[in-house]
Amino acid sequence: MTIYGINFCTKVRYLIGVKLDREEMKRLAAEKALDYIEDGMIIGIGTGSTVEYFIPKLGEKIKKEKLSIIGIPTSHRTKNLAREYEIPLSTLKDHPEIDVTIDGADEVDPELNLIKGGGGALTREKIVAFSSKKEIIIVDESKLVQKLGVSFPLPIEVIPFGWYPTKLKIEERFDCKAELRMSNEGPFTSDNMNYILDCEFSSGIEDPEDLEKELDRIPGIVETGLFVNLADIVIAGTREGIKIFEK
């Protein structure tokens, strides 16, 4: 099945609407995710621009329907925003099993493998995803790609001690250029106080699962932004409305 030049082979359902701009696409995907929220759930709350449309709507839904919901945030930014909208929060220590997680992605391939980490929360996002019964990804259509790593670099979280040899080893083993992510104050640091290497692959990522395994063998790497076989549903806002992809 080809959608805007993308051959998606997973099951897809359509909700056709008016033509939308990118921010409207994000908002529509975020609002659709509310359909999967039920009373009594433990909800993982991801990080990123699309999720920031979801959080206020979740807060409204909890108040309006008087739901008993507990959120597990994946970043300090998400935690602060969730508190602003009075979403009850907890931790994985108290709730190690999550019913559903709503999160975004930087890229989604036809097998629903993902690149995540543009916001720097990849490690916490992966822990929450792995702890979830269902992982739902909300994106706009620009995130749907035929191959991962073509239009967005792969974020890799690394220990600050020895980050440079780790960078060199990644570049030596793989066809990529690894750049240390910077902020105005110096190297960007994750909520875990680690650095991020953004790795650009000249021809994209041929085998995400194999690459993830190989990267995990390199000392100094905390986690990669490859999310393989973790997403169950992808809700995509497109120019024509919502499209839902399922495994």
MODAMO-V695673 format. One record per residue. N is the residue number from 1. RES is the residue in one small letter. SS is DSSP state (hx for helix, st for strand, lp for the rest). Layout:
N|RES|SS / N|RES|SS
//
This chain:
1|m|lp / 2|t|st / 3|i|st / 4|y|lp / 5|g|lp / 6|i|st / 7|n|st / 8|f|lp / 9|c|lp / 10|t|lp / 11|k|st / 12|v|st / 13|r|st / 14|y|st / 15|l|st / 16|i|st / 17|g|lp / 18|v|lp / 19|k|lp / 20|l|lp / 21|d|lp / 22|r|hx / 23|e|hx / 24|e|hx / 25|m|hx / 26|k|hx / 27|r|hx / 28|l|hx / 29|a|hx / 30|a|hx / 31|e|hx / 32|k|hx / 33|a|hx / 34|l|hx / 35|d|hx / 36|y|hx / 37|i|lp / 38|e|lp / 39|d|lp / 40|g|lp / 41|m|lp / 42|i|st / 43|i|st / 44|g|st / 45|i|st / 46|g|lp / 47|t|lp / 48|g|lp / 49|s|lp / 50|t|lp / 51|v|hx / 52|e|hx / 53|y|hx / 54|f|hx / 55|i|hx / 56|p|hx / 57|k|hx / 58|l|hx / 59|g|hx / 60|e|hx / 61|k|hx / 62|i|hx / 63|k|hx / 64|k|hx / 65|e|hx / 66|k|lp / 67|l|lp / 68|s|lp / 69|i|lp / 70|i|st / 71|g|st / 72|i|st / 73|p|st / 74|t|lp / 75|s|lp / 76|h|hx / 77|r|hx / 78|t|hx / 79|k|hx / 80|n|hx / 81|l|hx / 82|a|hx / 83|r|hx / 84|e|hx / 85|y|lp / 86|e|lp / 87|i|lp / 88|p|lp / 89|l|st / 90|s|lp / 91|t|lp / 92|l|lp / 93|k|lp / 94|d|lp / 95|h|lp / 96|p|lp / 97|e|lp / 98|i|st / 99|d|st / 100|v|st / 101|t|st / 102|i|st / 103|d|st / 104|g|lp / 105|a|lp / 106|d|lp / 107|e|st / 108|v|st / 109|d|lp / 110|p|lp / 111|e|lp / 112|l|lp / 113|n|lp / 114|l|st / 115|i|st / 116|k|lp / 117|g|lp / 118|g|lp / 119|g|lp / 120|g|lp / 121|a|lp / 122|l|hx / 123|t|hx / 124|r|hx / 125|e|hx / 126|k|hx / 127|i|hx / 128|v|hx / 129|a|hx / 130|f|hx / 131|s|lp / 132|s|st / 133|k|st / 134|k|st / 135|e|st / 136|i|st / 137|i|st / 138|i|st / 139|v|st / 140|d|st / 141|e|hx / 142|s|hx / 143|k|hx / 144|l|st / 145|v|lp / 146|q|lp / 147|k|lp / 148|l|lp / 149|g|lp / 150|v|lp / 151|s|lp / 152|f|lp / 153|p|lp / 154|l|st / 155|p|st / 156|i|st / 157|e|st / 158|v|st / 159|i|lp / 160|p|lp / 161|f|lp / 162|g|lp / 163|w|hx / 164|y|hx / 165|p|hx / 166|t|hx / 167|k|hx / 168|l|hx / 169|k|hx / 170|i|hx / 171|e|hx / 172|e|hx / 173|r|hx / 174|f|lp / 175|d|lp / 176|c|st / 177|k|st / 178|a|st / 179|e|st / 180|l|st / 181|r|lp / 182|m|st / 183|s|st / 184|n|lp / 185|e|lp / 186|g|st / 187|p|st / 188|f|lp / 189|t|lp / 190|s|lp / 191|d|lp / 192|n|lp / 193|m|lp / 194|n|lp / 195|y|st / 196|i|st / 197|l|st / 198|d|st / 199|c|st / 200|e|st / 201|f|st / 202|s|lp / 203|s|lp / 204|g|lp / 205|i|lp / 206|e|lp / 207|d|lp / 208|p|hx / 209|e|hx / 210|d|hx / 211|l|hx / 212|e|hx / 213|k|hx / 214|e|hx / 215|l|hx / 216|d|lp / 217|r|lp / 218|i|lp / 219|p|lp / 220|g|lp / 221|i|st / 222|v|st / 223|e|st / 224|t|st / 225|g|lp / 226|l|st / 227|f|st / 228|v|lp / 229|n|lp / 230|l|lp / 231|a|lp / 232|d|lp / 233|i|st / 234|v|st / 235|i|st / 236|a|st / 237|g|st / 238|t|st / 239|r|lp / 240|e|lp / 241|g|st / 242|i|st / 243|k|st / 244|i|st / 245|f|st / 246|e|st / 247|k|lp
//
